[in-house]
Amino acid sequence: MNSNRVELAPDAHLLMASLRSVGYKTETAISDILDNCIAAHATEVQVDFSWNKEESTIAIYDNGDGMDKCSLIASMKIGMGMKTAAFSMGKRLRVITKKENKISTACWDLDYIENQQDGKWSLLVDDIPIDTVLEGYPVFQHFDNGTLIVIDLLDRFVDSASLKKSKMNFYKTVERVKAHAGMIFHRFIEEDDLKIFFKDDLVQAWNPFILSNHATQELR
């Protein structure tokens, strides 16, 4: 029996909408991205929640290895991890990475994909206004190598009809994410001298096993 193979990729904008409903909490989404920073051998990570109504952003940047253009494009392939984590918070994911004095950029923009209506997975490469974006992140500019992730069009956070409530929930989320990061990455903070900053606030490690308590017994 003869059979023909036909590549049948799902329409990008329909699958993207489904991926956004995977069920990430913001704490776990940010932790997934921080995990990538640690895997890239970062010793310093900055997390920047910036409220500006409909133009609010969430940025995570590190002094890790950085990526060349080919590695960046490969890392932007749709799947679980950074991309799905980002889409659970906003509709646009922009990445600026530098390695050996070369800067590469890539962007997934869900509005752009939906407006194309051709069902294609259109990753925008070298389409980010680098100087304009980097103005907001002077610390990153001083890193020799590293990666900057900016998530915006934060429709999961910002309700234009209720900006006051959105702002209050936005800052409550920052505190939850900060506490979660201190717990999840406590070993890296304590043992590897990893520094995670939320703006200028250094995250303190919190060990859920409470080893400092005299009643705690460490078992095999």
Stockholm file with secondary structure:
# STOCKHOLM 1.0

chainA/1-220         MNSNRVELAPDAHLLMASLRSVGYKTETAISDILDNCIAAHATEVQVDFSWNKEESTIAIYDNGDGMDKCSLIASMKIGMGMKTAAFSMGKRLRVITKKENKISTACWDLDYIENQQDGKWSLLVDDIPIDTVLEGYPVFQHFDNGTLIVIDLLDRFVDSASLKKSKMNFYKTVERVKAHAGMIFHRFIEEDDLKIFFKDDLVQAWNPFILSNHATQELR
#=GR chainA/1-220 SS CCCCCCCCCCCHHHHHHHHTTSCCCHHHHHHHHHHHHHHTTCSEEEEEEECCGGGCEEEEEECSCCCCHHHHHHHTSSSTTHHHHHHTTCSEEEEEEEETTEEEEEEEEHHHHHHHCSCCCCCEESCSCHHHHHTTCHHHHTCSSEEEEEEECCTTTCCTTCHHHHHHHHHHHHHHHHHHHHHHTHHHHHHSCCEEEETTEECCCCCTTCTTSTTCCCCC
#=GC SS_cons         CCCCCCCCCCCHHHHHHHHTTSCCCHHHHHHHHHHHHHHTTCSEEEEEEECCGGGCEEEEEECSCCCCHHHHHHHTSSSTTHHHHHHTTCSEEEEEEEETTEEEEEEEEHHHHHHHCSCCCCCEESCSCHHHHHTTCHHHHTCSSEEEEEEECCTTTCCTTCHHHHHHHHHHHHHHHHHHHHHHTHHHHHHSCCEEEETTEECCCCCTTCTTSTTCCCCC
//
